[in-house]
Amino acid sequence: MPHPPDRSSARLTFTTRIRHLTDRLTQPQPSQRHRAIGLAASLLFALLTGLYVIQEVLNDPLLIQDDARQHVF
């Protein structure tokens, strides 16, 4: 017949569980970290893509020629 757990081991198990829960709450979770990194990467990609598109539109020779023709007439 197995012996019932004594109170000191039950108390140790309880404090270990509490300590584990508080450690999980105080430290950032990997999923939160991954989400933050993914969001930052997405925003950086969108910013760089937007800047590239703006730069290409501003340096497009056809648009520059069209603007010059409109100013002549």
N, CA, C and O of each residue as an XYZ file, in Angstrom:
292
protein
N       0.848     -1.177      0.000
C       0.000      0.000      0.000
C       0.897      1.245      0.000
O       1.784      1.355      0.846
N       0.680      2.194     -0.942
C       1.555      3.367     -0.980
C       1.309      4.264      0.227
O       0.201      4.362      0.755
N       2.367      4.894      0.624
C       2.261      5.809      1.758
C       1.652      7.126      1.297
O       1.947      7.587      0.194
N       0.805      7.739      2.124
C       0.273      9.058      1.751
C       1.389     10.093      1.769
O       2.299     10.000      2.594
N       1.336     11.072      0.880
C       2.402     12.074      0.868
C       2.389     12.880      2.166
O       1.333     13.245      2.683
N       3.573     13.141      2.667
C       3.632     13.937      3.888
C       3.441     15.412      3.563
O       3.527     15.819      2.404
N       3.184     16.197      4.582
C       2.853     17.602      4.369
C       4.020     18.406      3.839
O       3.807     19.367      3.100
N       5.240     18.054      4.184
C       6.383     18.836      3.715
C       6.544     18.700      2.206
O       6.865     19.689      1.548
N       6.336     17.525      1.633
C       6.451     17.374      0.182
C       5.276     18.043     -0.520
O       5.445     18.598     -1.606
N       4.092     18.002      0.080
C       2.943     18.698     -0.518
C       3.178     20.200     -0.500
O       2.865     20.891     -1.469
N       3.729     20.707      0.600
C       4.014     22.135      0.687
C       5.092     22.512     -0.328
O       5.007     23.559     -0.969
N       6.096     21.664     -0.471
C       7.149     21.923     -1.447
C       6.570     21.934     -2.867
O       6.921     22.794     -3.675
N       5.700     20.996     -3.162
C       5.077     20.940     -4.480
C       4.245     22.194     -4.719
O       4.274     22.758     -5.813
N       3.504     22.636     -3.706
C       2.682     23.838     -3.838
C       3.552     25.068     -4.082
O       3.252     25.869     -4.968
N       4.619     25.227     -3.312
C       5.490     26.397     -3.504
C       6.209     26.317     -4.837
O       6.443     27.345     -5.472
N       6.560     25.127     -5.269
C       7.200     24.984     -6.576
C       6.241     25.395     -7.683
O       6.634     26.064     -8.638
N       4.987     24.993     -7.550
C       3.999     25.380     -8.559
C       3.786     26.887     -8.565
O       3.716     27.495     -9.633
N       3.684     27.492     -7.401
C       3.498     28.943     -7.319
C       4.703     29.660     -7.918
O       4.547     30.624     -8.667
N       5.906     29.189     -7.588
C       7.117     29.806     -8.123
C       7.154     29.682     -9.648
O       7.527     30.621    -10.351
N       6.766     28.516    -10.141
C       6.753     28.307    -11.592
C       5.751     29.250    -12.263
O       6.047     29.828    -13.309
N       4.568     29.405    -11.664
C       3.562     30.305    -12.241
C       4.026     31.755    -12.217
O       3.836     32.483    -13.191
N       4.633     32.181    -11.111
C       5.094     33.573    -11.052
C       6.241     33.811    -12.017
O       6.355     34.895    -12.588
N       7.096     32.807    -12.205
C       8.180     32.959    -13.191
C       7.607     33.099    -14.597
O       8.090     33.903    -15.394
N       6.581     32.319    -14.895
C       5.967     32.412    -16.226
C       5.292     33.753    -16.441
O       5.286     34.272    -17.557
N       4.723     34.321    -15.383
C       4.031     35.599    -15.526
C       4.994     36.770    -15.627
O       4.689     37.765    -16.285
N       6.153     36.668    -14.983
C       7.071     37.800    -14.966
C       7.991     37.828    -16.177
O       8.521     38.885    -16.519
N       8.192     36.694    -16.830
C       9.095     36.676    -17.984
C       8.270     36.648    -19.265
O       7.232     35.988    -19.319
N       8.724     37.362    -20.300
C       7.972     37.366    -21.553
C       7.940     35.976    -22.177
O       8.940     35.257    -22.190
N       6.804     35.629    -22.678
C       6.636     34.320    -23.301
C       7.253     34.328    -24.697
O       7.245     35.361    -25.365
N       7.780     33.205    -25.142
C       8.341     33.154    -26.498
C       7.319     33.512    -27.563
O       7.669     34.123    -28.573
N       6.063     33.142    -27.357
C       5.062     33.457    -28.373
C       4.872     34.977    -28.486
O       4.701     35.502    -29.586
N       4.903     35.673    -27.353
C       4.796     37.134    -27.388
C       6.019     37.726    -28.072
O       5.902     38.668    -28.855
N       7.181     37.179    -27.779
C       8.412     37.670    -28.395
C       8.382     37.432    -29.895
O       8.763     38.306    -30.674
N       7.928     36.248    -30.304
C       7.856     35.946    -31.733
C       6.849     36.845    -32.431
O       7.079     37.287    -33.556
N       5.725     37.118    -31.758
C       4.726     38.011    -32.340
C       5.285     39.417    -32.514
O       5.048     40.064    -33.535
N       6.022     39.885    -31.520
C       6.595     41.229    -31.597
C       7.638     41.308    -32.712
O       7.686     42.294    -33.447
N       8.466     40.279    -32.839
C       9.479     40.266    -33.896
C       8.801     40.211    -35.262
O       9.222     40.901    -36.190
N       7.762     39.402    -35.391
C       7.033     39.312    -36.659
C       6.373     40.621    -37.032
O       6.393     41.026    -38.194
N       5.785     41.287    -36.044
C       5.147     42.576    -36.303
C       6.183     43.619    -36.713
O       5.958     44.387    -37.648
N       7.309     43.648    -36.020
C       8.364     44.607    -36.368
C       8.899     44.333    -37.770
O       9.142     45.266    -38.535
N       9.083     43.060    -38.110
C       9.575     42.716    -39.443
C       8.558     43.116    -40.516
O       8.935     43.626    -41.571
N       7.286     42.885    -40.247
C       6.250     43.264    -41.217
C       6.205     44.772    -41.423
O       6.106     45.250    -42.553
N       6.280     45.517    -40.326
C       6.250     46.977    -40.445
C       7.481     47.502    -41.176
O       7.380     48.420    -41.989
N       8.632     46.924    -40.890
C       9.857     47.347    -41.574
C       9.764     47.041    -43.071
O      10.150     47.869    -43.897
N       9.253     45.858    -43.424
C       9.106     45.497    -44.823
C       8.135     46.454    -45.530
O       8.398     46.902    -46.646
N       7.017     46.759    -44.871
C       6.037     47.678    -45.474
C       6.644     49.072    -45.647
O       6.425     49.716    -46.673
N       7.393     49.535    -44.669
C       8.029     50.850    -44.763
C       9.035     50.888    -45.907
O       9.037     51.825    -46.706
N       9.882     49.878    -45.984
C      10.892     49.862    -47.048
C      10.247     49.727    -48.422
O      10.695     50.352    -49.383
N       9.199     48.915    -48.519
C       8.487     48.783    -49.801
C       7.850     50.098    -50.202
O       7.925     50.500    -51.363
N       7.224     50.771    -49.248
C       6.610     52.064    -49.529
C       7.627     53.096    -49.977
O       7.388     53.848    -50.922
N       8.776     53.128    -49.288
C       9.829     54.077    -49.678
C      10.372     53.763    -51.071
O      10.665     54.672    -51.847
N      10.505     52.472    -51.384
C      10.997     52.087    -52.713
C      10.000     52.517    -53.792
O      10.395     53.053    -54.828
N       8.718     52.282    -53.549
C       7.696     52.654    -54.539
C       7.676     54.168    -54.735
O       7.608     54.646    -55.867
N       7.735     54.920    -53.645
C       7.755     56.385    -53.754
C       8.974     56.845    -54.535
O       8.873     57.728    -55.386
N      10.122     56.252    -54.251
C      11.350     56.632    -54.953
C      11.251     56.301    -56.441
O      11.692     57.087    -57.279
N      10.681     55.154    -56.772
C      10.531     54.773    -58.179
C       9.549     55.700    -58.894
O       9.777     56.073    -60.045
N       8.482     56.067    -58.237
C       7.491     56.957    -58.862
C       8.095     58.337    -59.081
O       7.881     58.955    -60.123
N       8.847     58.817    -58.104
C       9.437     60.147    -58.243
C      10.535     60.196    -59.302
O      10.781     61.248    -59.891
N      11.192     59.074    -59.545
C      12.286     59.047    -60.520
C      11.874     58.446    -61.869
O      12.735     58.181    -62.708
N      10.588     58.229    -62.088
C      10.119     57.645    -63.334
C      10.256     58.672    -64.465
O       9.633     59.732    -64.406
N      11.063     58.376    -65.491
C      11.278     59.366    -66.565
C       9.998     59.710    -67.315
O       9.837     60.852    -67.746
N       9.083     58.759    -67.484
C       7.847     59.061    -68.203
C       6.999     60.063    -67.430
O       6.398     60.959    -68.023
N       6.949     59.918    -66.124
C       6.189     60.875    -65.332
C       6.844     62.255    -65.364
O       6.161     63.279    -65.403
N       8.160     62.265    -65.349
C       8.870     63.550    -65.383
C       8.616     64.234    -66.727
O       8.403     65.446    -66.773
N       8.637     63.457    -67.835
C       8.369     64.040    -69.151
C       6.933     64.530    -69.244
O       6.678     65.594    -69.807
N       5.996     63.770    -68.701
C       4.593     64.201    -68.724
C       4.427     65.509    -67.964
O       3.700     66.399    -68.407
N       5.093     65.629    -66.826
C       5.019     66.873    -66.059
C       5.612     68.027    -66.852
O       5.077     69.136    -66.830
N       6.722     67.774    -67.558
C       7.367     68.837    -68.334
C       6.457     69.280    -69.479
O       6.369     70.475    -69.764
N       5.785     68.348    -70.133
C       4.879     68.700    -71.221
C       3.701     69.518    -70.705
O       3.258     70.457    -71.367
N       3.202     69.173    -69.553
C       2.068     69.920    -69.012
C       2.473     71.347    -68.680
O       1.668     72.265    -68.837
N       3.688     71.551    -68.230
C       4.121     72.895    -67.879
C       4.400     73.745    -69.124
O       4.277     74.969    -69.083
N       4.776     73.092    -70.232
C       5.064     73.832    -71.459
C       3.768     74.405    -72.029
O       3.725     75.554    -72.468
N       2.725     73.596    -72.017
C       1.474     74.064    -72.630
C       0.767     74.942    -71.690
O      -0.311     75.445    -72.007
